[in-house]
Amino acid sequence: MSVQGKDVLDRELFVKSVRQVVSAVTNLPGADCTLYAVVGAGLLSELGFDAEPAAGSAAWRVGEGDSDVISHAPEITGPVYGPGGSEGKMVGMFHAWINIKSSVGNEILDLTTWQLKKKGRELDLADGGITNVTYCPEFLWISEKSDKLLSPRDVLQSYDSGVYSYVRKPKVEAVVFSEGILEEARRLTLAASICYRSGLHGENVAVVGVNENGLGEANDDSPMRLRQMKRI
């Protein structure tokens, strides 16, 4: 493990760096987990971690009510969230995250749990229901031995807010982690690395994109295309 190994990783800065870059290029805010997984895993690998992107089924109990479950898991029934296709169809019933191998066992890192409130709102708009989202962490970094890590069906049947499920599926990974997305991730990982390493030295980096209104800083709800980075 390199000098920037796990014991000295600034987790908040790491998450901020990946989020800055991905939010500047995504055209599907709230349905861009694949980019977060490949860019995050790429940056962790550069920093000395044994990390790789993972994909499959996932579900979260975001509240204590019957309908307070958000899932990307075809194994279970009930409220299901999936990004809309070009004709408004449900597509891609999967989720992507990062798998990290360490001396104490495998860990799961999900950089997109901050989007759970967004997903709850979009789900309610789609089906007219009410999803009360009280569980919405900025990110999730857990051991695979966590007692909150359940099967998808157990998440659905539980009434404990803050339990979740992550089930890897190699067949899904073979499709979603295409050479095209991995190639794009290499460029974005470099940008995230610049953000992270600059932050370690107390330098702020603004990731600036171009949208229909011209230049603007990356933010969560206004997807833009990455054009330039500048130290400020």
Secondary structure, DSSP 8 states (H G I E B T S, - for coil): --TT-GGG--HHHHHHHHHHHHHHH-SSTTS-HHHHHHHHHHHHHHTT-EEEEEEEEEEEE-SSSTT-EEEE-TTS-S-----B-TTS-B----EEEEEEEETTEEEEEETTGGGHHHHHHHHHHHHS---------S-EEEETT-TTB--HHHHHH---TT-EEEEE-HHHHHHHS-HHHHHHHHHHHHHHHHHHHHHHTT--EEEEEEETTEEEE-BTTB--EEEEEEE-
